[in-house]
């Protein structure tokens, strides 16, 4: 009961800034500046996370979006985001909860055991992880997901137009990792991304509805995230009725 109360209060508090941001950015309150990407996601298999999508081998086409969270002036540090969308086979869909895809949202984070839960600001795309912050529930307990960029010949700039030009010249390759909340990162795959079609204003990532095969959201993470995600999707004209 205490966990439910606290997570509900946190969800209400997290929603409040979105009410203001929606007045200025009715389509995308955050992550308004982004670059559409396409590529291939390869899972090597053999992991023991307790989530089939991580533990089973496979190769899937993937769509992705790189973005600056707050859209601060160019040249200013910002929290950088990476959203991945991979298909989910019909046998892996949870009835009534998935529309055939897994949407995984990651953002720049610290590299330590505890700082992995803290978003970090950057002017350039860092070598450190893009992490999920909120754990999935697997068969063995909570599981975090992260993407660690591979070394490149030239550093990636976070400005969307320059970022797109850079990945057109050299694909962006990231190692995919999983971990228990305080455990070491363990690699389970690779994603290689190049320029792709832009995402329309109505095309949304939904990590609450679209989860990887074998994963679930904890009730407390759902209560924290759901108010903000629902508000972000709502047309601005409906805000007064929210």
C-alpha positions as CSV (number, residue, x, y, z in Angstrom):
1,X,0.0,0.0,0.0
2,X,2.8,2.4,0.9
3,X,4.6,1.7,-2.5
4,X,1.3,2.3,-4.4
5,X,0.8,5.6,-2.6
6,X,4.3,6.9,-3.1
7,X,4.4,5.9,-6.8
8,X,1.1,7.5,-7.4
9,X,2.3,10.8,-5.8
10,X,5.5,10.6,-7.9
11,X,3.4,10.1,-11.0
12,X,1.3,13.2,-10.3
13,X,4.4,15.2,-9.6
14,X,6.1,14.1,-12.8
15,X,3.0,15.1,-14.8
16,X,3.0,18.7,-13.6
17,X,5.8,20.0,-15.8
18,X,4.1,18.5,-18.9
19,X,1.1,20.6,-18.3
20,X,3.3,23.7,-18.8
21,X,5.3,22.3,-21.7
22,X,2.2,21.3,-23.6
23,X,1.3,25.0,-23.9
24,X,4.5,25.6,-25.9
25,X,5.0,22.2,-27.6
26,X,1.5,20.7,-28.1
27,X,2.8,17.7,-30.2
28,X,5.9,16.7,-28.2
29,X,6.4,18.4,-24.9
30,X,9.9,16.8,-24.6
31,X,12.2,15.2,-27.2
32,X,10.7,17.6,-29.7
33,X,14.0,17.7,-31.8
34,X,14.8,14.3,-33.2
35,X,16.3,12.3,-36.0
36,X,14.6,9.2,-37.5
37,X,16.9,6.2,-37.8
38,X,16.7,2.7,-39.3
39,X,18.9,-0.4,-39.0
40,X,19.3,-3.9,-37.7
41,X,19.2,-5.2,-34.1
42,X,21.0,-8.5,-33.5
43,X,20.6,-10.5,-30.3
44,X,23.3,-13.2,-29.7
45,X,21.3,-15.4,-27.3
46,X,22.5,-17.2,-24.2
47,X,21.8,-14.5,-21.6
48,X,20.0,-15.3,-18.3
49,X,18.0,-12.1,-17.7
50,X,14.7,-14.0,-17.5
51,X,13.3,-12.0,-20.5
52,X,12.9,-13.9,-23.7
53,X,13.6,-11.0,-26.0
54,X,17.1,-10.5,-24.3
55,X,17.9,-14.2,-23.8
56,X,16.9,-15.6,-27.2
57,X,19.0,-15.1,-30.4
58,X,17.4,-13.2,-33.2
59,X,17.8,-10.4,-35.8
60,X,15.2,-7.8,-36.5
61,X,14.8,-4.6,-38.5
62,X,14.6,-1.7,-36.1
63,X,13.4,1.9,-36.2
64,X,14.8,4.4,-33.8
65,X,14.8,8.1,-32.9
66,X,17.7,10.1,-31.4
67,X,16.6,13.3,-29.7
68,X,17.4,16.1,-27.3
69,X,15.1,15.9,-24.3
70,X,14.4,19.5,-23.5
71,X,15.3,21.1,-26.8
72,X,17.6,23.6,-25.2
73,X,19.4,26.1,-27.5
74,X,21.9,24.5,-29.9
75,X,25.3,24.1,-28.2
76,X,23.8,23.8,-24.7
77,X,24.1,20.5,-22.9
78,X,20.9,18.4,-22.9
79,X,19.8,14.9,-21.8
80,X,20.0,12.8,-25.0
81,X,17.5,10.2,-25.8
82,X,17.4,7.0,-27.9
83,X,14.1,5.3,-28.6
84,X,14.2,1.8,-30.2
85,X,11.3,0.1,-31.9
86,X,11.6,-3.6,-32.7
87,X,8.9,-6.1,-33.9
88,X,7.4,-8.6,-31.5
89,X,6.3,-11.9,-32.9
90,X,2.6,-12.8,-32.3
91,X,3.5,-15.5,-29.9
92,X,5.3,-12.9,-27.8
93,X,2.6,-10.4,-27.5
94,X,0.6,-10.0,-24.3
95,X,-3.1,-10.1,-25.3
96,X,-4.6,-6.6,-25.2
97,X,-1.3,-4.9,-24.3
98,X,0.9,-4.8,-27.5
99,X,0.3,-3.8,-31.1
100,X,3.2,-5.9,-32.4
101,X,6.2,-4.0,-31.4
102,X,8.5,-3.3,-28.4
103,X,9.3,0.3,-27.6
104,X,12.4,0.8,-25.5
105,X,13.2,4.3,-24.3
106,X,16.8,5.1,-23.2
107,X,18.5,8.3,-22.1
108,X,22.1,9.3,-21.2
109,X,23.0,8.3,-17.7
110,X,25.9,8.0,-15.3
111,X,28.3,5.0,-15.5
112,X,28.3,3.9,-11.9
113,X,26.3,1.4,-10.0
114,X,24.0,4.1,-8.5
115,X,24.5,6.9,-11.1
116,X,23.0,4.7,-13.8
117,X,19.7,6.0,-12.4
118,X,20.7,9.6,-12.9
119,X,20.2,11.4,-16.3
120,X,23.2,13.2,-17.6
121,X,23.5,16.3,-19.8
122,X,25.9,16.4,-22.9
123,X,26.8,18.6,-25.8
124,X,28.1,15.6,-27.8
125,X,26.9,12.0,-28.0
126,X,28.9,10.4,-25.2
127,X,30.7,7.1,-25.0
128,X,28.7,6.2,-21.8
129,X,25.4,4.4,-21.7
130,X,21.9,5.3,-22.8
131,X,20.0,3.6,-20.0
132,X,16.4,2.6,-19.3
133,X,16.3,3.9,-15.6
134,X,13.0,2.0,-15.0
135,X,13.4,-1.8,-14.7
136,X,11.3,-4.4,-16.5
137,X,10.0,-7.4,-14.6
138,X,11.5,-10.7,-15.9
139,X,11.2,-14.2,-14.6
140,X,14.0,-13.7,-12.2
141,X,13.3,-10.1,-11.0
142,X,14.0,-6.6,-12.2
143,X,16.1,-6.0,-15.4
144,X,17.5,-2.8,-16.8
145,X,18.5,-2.3,-20.4
146,X,21.2,0.0,-21.8
147,X,22.9,0.8,-25.1
148,X,26.6,1.6,-25.1
149,X,28.0,3.4,-28.2
150,X,30.9,1.7,-29.9
151,X,34.1,3.7,-30.7
152,X,33.9,5.9,-33.9
153,X,36.4,7.6,-36.1
154,X,34.7,11.0,-35.4
155,X,32.7,12.2,-32.4
156,X,28.9,12.5,-32.9
157,X,27.5,15.9,-32.4
158,X,24.1,16.1,-30.7
159,X,22.7,18.8,-33.1
160,X,20.1,16.9,-35.1
161,X,21.2,18.0,-38.6
162,X,24.9,17.3,-37.9
163,X,24.0,14.0,-36.2
164,X,22.1,12.8,-39.2
165,X,25.0,13.7,-41.6
166,X,27.4,11.9,-39.3
167,X,25.5,8.6,-39.2
168,X,25.0,8.8,-43.0
169,X,28.7,8.8,-43.4
170,X,29.4,6.2,-40.7
171,X,26.6,4.1,-39.1
172,X,26.0,4.4,-35.4
173,X,26.8,1.1,-33.7
174,X,25.8,0.4,-30.1
175,X,26.2,-2.6,-27.9
176,X,23.0,-3.7,-26.1
177,X,23.4,-4.7,-22.4
178,X,21.2,-5.8,-19.5
179,X,21.7,-5.8,-15.8
180,X,20.0,-6.3,-12.5
181,X,19.5,-2.9,-10.8
182,X,22.9,-2.9,-9.1
183,X,24.6,-5.7,-11.1
184,X,27.2,-5.5,-13.9
185,X,26.2,-4.8,-17.4
186,X,26.1,-7.9,-19.6
187,X,26.1,-7.7,-23.4
188,X,23.3,-9.4,-25.3
189,X,23.4,-7.8,-28.7
190,X,24.2,-5.0,-31.1
191,X,22.2,-2.4,-33.0
192,X,23.5,-0.6,-36.1
193,X,21.7,2.5,-37.1
194,X,21.7,4.9,-40.1
195,X,19.4,7.7,-41.3
196,X,15.7,6.7,-41.6
197,X,12.3,8.2,-42.2
198,X,11.3,10.9,-39.7
199,X,8.7,10.1,-37.1
200,X,5.4,12.0,-37.6
201,X,3.9,14.0,-34.8
202,X,1.2,11.4,-34.2
203,X,3.7,8.5,-34.2
204,X,4.5,7.8,-30.5
205,X,6.7,5.4,-28.6
206,X,4.7,3.7,-25.8
207,X,7.0,1.7,-23.4
208,X,4.0,1.0,-21.1
209,X,1.9,-0.7,-23.8
210,X,4.7,-2.1,-26.0
211,X,7.1,-4.2,-24.0
212,X,9.7,-6.8,-25.1
213,X,8.7,-10.4,-25.3
214,X,8.8,-11.9,-21.8
215,X,8.9,-8.6,-20.0
216,X,6.3,-6.7,-18.0
217,X,6.2,-3.3,-16.3
218,X,6.0,-3.2,-12.6
219,X,2.8,-1.7,-11.2
220,X,4.8,1.0,-9.4
221,X,6.7,2.0,-12.6
222,X,3.4,2.1,-14.5
223,X,1.9,4.5,-11.9
224,X,4.9,6.8,-12.1
225,X,5.0,7.0,-15.9
226,X,1.4,6.7,-17.0
227,X,0.1,10.2,-16.1
228,X,2.9,12.0,-18.0
229,X,2.7,9.7,-21.1
230,X,-1.1,10.0,-21.2
231,X,-0.9,13.8,-21.0
232,X,1.9,14.0,-23.6
233,X,-0.3,12.2,-26.1
234,X,-3.4,14.3,-25.5
235,X,-4.3,17.1,-27.9
236,X,-3.7,20.5,-26.3
237,X,-7.4,21.5,-26.7
238,X,-8.3,18.7,-24.2
239,X,-5.9,19.8,-21.4
240,X,-8.5,21.8,-19.6
241,X,-10.7,18.7,-19.4
242,X,-7.8,16.6,-18.0
